Amino acid sequence: MTATDAKVALRRIKSFEDLERFKETIIAQEGPDATYVTICGVPGCGVSGSHKIYEAFVAEMKAQEEEKNIIVKRTGCQGFCEKGPIVTIRPQDIFYHSVTAGDVPEIVEKTLLNNEIVDRLLYEDPQTGKRHAHVKEVPFYEKQVKVVLRNCGKIDPANIGDYIKVDGYRAAATVLTQWRPEEVIDCIKESGLRGRGGAGFPTGLKWESSRNAPGEEKYIICNGDEGDPGAFMDRSVMEGDPHSVLEGMIIAGYAVGARKGIIYVRAEYPLAVRHLSTAIAQATDLGLLGRNIMGSDFDFEIEIVKGAGAFVCGESTALVMSIEGKRGFPKPLPRPNTSIVGLWGMPTVLNNVETFACVPAIILQGAAWFSGIGTEKSKGTKVFALSGNVKNTGLVEVPMGTTLREIIFDIGGGIRGDRKFKAVQTGGPSGGCIPESLLDLPVDYESLAKVGSIMGSGGMLVMDESTCMVNMARYFLDFAQNESCGQCTLCKLGTKQMFEILQDITRGEGRPDDIEILLELAEAVKAGSICGLGQTVPNPVISTIRYFREEYEEHIHEKRCRALVCRSLISYRINEYKCKACMLCLKACPVDAIIGAKWQVHEIDQSKCIKCGACMEVCPPKFSAVECVSGLTTGD
């Protein structure tokens, strides 16, 4: 059902009963025996051809003479990005992966028309060889608990009817017609929900502070401009279930007495902006946003403000200044909490997308239900973007307290290429790197802080033995120095100096006292910065020195990189006993650094070699004559 159909069915939803009747109308129109084909429609799968798959399904169903109630939907991210494009068929719960448009006729003929399984499209467990036909059987999904992502991959995000059909806006209707604002805040406090943006501040306490603060106007801000460029949890919710964010904001607005909401989202997320804009328009048309929502005396509107993706705008005062049209600078210390003095100097609740998406579920399921998930201090679930050297990359939602081992090996399937696990970084660019000895660490706010990392925005980057930890720290410091707003001297210049020292170390120019200087600088940057960026960006350096100090020492004292990553500390050589003089490497070398001829053993002129690795790539595996070795090369 489209938004237009919704308006025809019921012009405006003016009561709880209207909402229930609207839901019943949608279910009746689609029919109790409907079969739903859902195709991931977000950019990742779109690049792999999911849009063509959708079009092929629509065309194929039109061509079928047989009358069957089959509804084809484009959805948000279904999580298992490694195996996309994904097609699921409900209510049978059938899971097909790596689908192409060419597979569609067979799926229609066998599965949709004759209830048969297309065996070759099923997920095969690499450990057992068993094929799984149903979503819940796939190991990637088996241990997950979906709260934030409960609707992503199941509903059409551009269709408000789809959201209402799964009890969308029922939580808002409940609180607006049956609860007092104080009861809403008490429920959120009792649930134990903490902000999912990184700091983990109790959400209910933040709402209570804003409600009790004096102010002519109060505001609700949703931060959808996640600072971690490698993470995409918030983006996936905005793209795949935008109405859950709007509903959470409506409930927050009612609880604190705010009449205006703002979603701050990256301009680089056009699909998220489009789906949010569509959702706002649909909700407004049906009376779920605007004046006298659902017949109550509560008014609330939401607008979108596009951000430029500045990492520092993850800090609340910088974000507020950006919305006000100013440069996104964190305000100097001491500064009032934005809950008390925020947007335009008024009390402002600022939570991220994931936090707001939890709220409707908490209202409907109850505080005790949410509090029963997770650990004593970290309640509920957390969404992670599992990436790096792991077999099953994608979006993962697990109960707080799930161990790193369970996430990486049980859900993630282990290390790509069956290499050895080395480390995992949580929390994005400001997170710490956690070694193998701590794989059984439960993932919650307190446990991560104890080992020098953070929850952050939910990035989880897995590294294997081919990762150089010194170079990894250098990479994140490069990002940090570029993202520093420059307001704090120690942050701007300190991160730059740390980056330059790390650069020297990876080039074989490190000095004996560099490690201690890095640690001193890290502590100075943390102490001298007024916002979370400066206070956390040294984490990658501190944690890699703490857990992988020997790699720093090898780089500095032995001038070698054990992971064979730092170009200045490696060289390529040809094993004369293995070389077959096939001339493949000689032809591939872009700088003519390889000497030899047909039937003459080749060798590499180190003075010319630029260490691009082209020779190693073309050398036939059966020969493996080109070797990469660790150690500082002098050009001889």
Buried (B, 14 or more C-beta within 10 A) or exposed (E): BEBEBBEEBBEBBBBBEBBBBBBEBBBEEBEEEBBBBBBBBBBBBBEBBBBBBBBBBEEBBEEEEEEEEBBBBBBBBBBBBBBBBBBBBBEBEBBBBBBBBEBBBEBBBBBBBEEEBBEEBBBEBEEEEEBBBBBEBBBBBEBBBBBBBBBBBBBBBBBBBBBBBBBBBBBBBBBBBEBEBEEBBBBBBBBBBBBBBBBBBBBBBBBBBBBEBEBEBBBBBBBBBBBBBBBBBBBBBBBBBBBBBBBBBBBBBBBBBBBBBBBBBBEBBEBBBBBBBBBBEBBBBBBBBBEEBBBBEBBBBBEBBBBEBBBBBBBBBBBBBBBEEEEBBBBEEEEEBBBBBBBEBBBBBBBBBBBBBBBBBBBEBBBEBBBBBBBEBBBBBBBBBBBBBBBBBBBBBBBBBBBBBBBBBBBBBBBBEEBEBBBBBBBBBBBBBBBEEBBEBBBBBEBBEEBBBBBBBBBBBBBBEBBBBBBBBBBBBBBBBEBBBEBBEBBBBBBBBBBEBBBBBBBBBBEEEBBEEBBEBBEBBBEBBBBBBBBBBBBBBBBBBBBBEEBBBBBBEBBBBBBBBBBBBBBBBBEEEBBBBBBBBBEBBEEEBBBBEEEEBBBBBBEEBEBBBBBBEBBEEEBEBBBEEBEBBEEE
